[in-house]
């Protein structure tokens, strides 16, 4: 979805593709669900914090910092211009300065500028704007494990989730016209409800939850009614950019609506009998899931190169080849990275941070469904 919103929208006017940005919100809900499940199930295991952070570091850091090291080493050859804002992105803090960069108050941290030797005086860019979501994810990792560990009570954790879910849209509404554009979208403080909707689902399933049939009815009802209500509100708002992530309605209650829609999709996905679950078990999707972290990290960095090719292809009515080429490049690079670089680090998990358990099987849903149905969606950081 995110890839389509970054590339396919450049050659297609489909209104559906303009909603591709909600893929990040889906990722946040799934991440909150899976991480909270892992943390809650590990409460009685030894080395709770050590094991969690080692496993996360082995999954996320190797490729992330390998990319940055590559560009640092390439600086003399590509004549890369580094700023302190680029280093903030490297430290998972870039999301806090992106709005100022977009507004022109300082250098935009989503760009890494370089001066190609073959084109003297010309400035080109590698794009790192998509890393804002990983910044939020890493900041969440710093806080939530301690909250789960010291709170421990499932009901108390659910109350915390509910409090933040209710508070977040109110806080966004209060700050809507007081902060730089985009702040509500990329700031951790304003996006916690999306993560904690997933966390609440994980905690709810670990208690006396309803039967599978009741849960499926709830999920299907939410999946139909919530988009309709949100669409009605957007139509009544008369805003020219109804599908934009910074639309005032979406920036306040919209993110929370989308999080609940994603939670409904999640409940359907963990039931192996649903169409969504069967679709996620499709082998090509499972294969993409294994390398999806690399695809997400790599897909946007060379975007300006592919945009340059679009200028050449468009007059020949071959513009569709641009997103196809970008996808094949991203898929190939991510596959190579996973096969030869990331996998050795992932194998260290069992040695350096062994887990005696796994994500607990919620009572009404068979355990294998959780593993099979979320393999594709949970792979980026879990």
Beta strands, then each sheet from edge to edge (+ up, - down):
strand 1: 80-81
strand 2: 111-114
strand 3: 124-127
sheet 1: 1+ 2- 3+
end
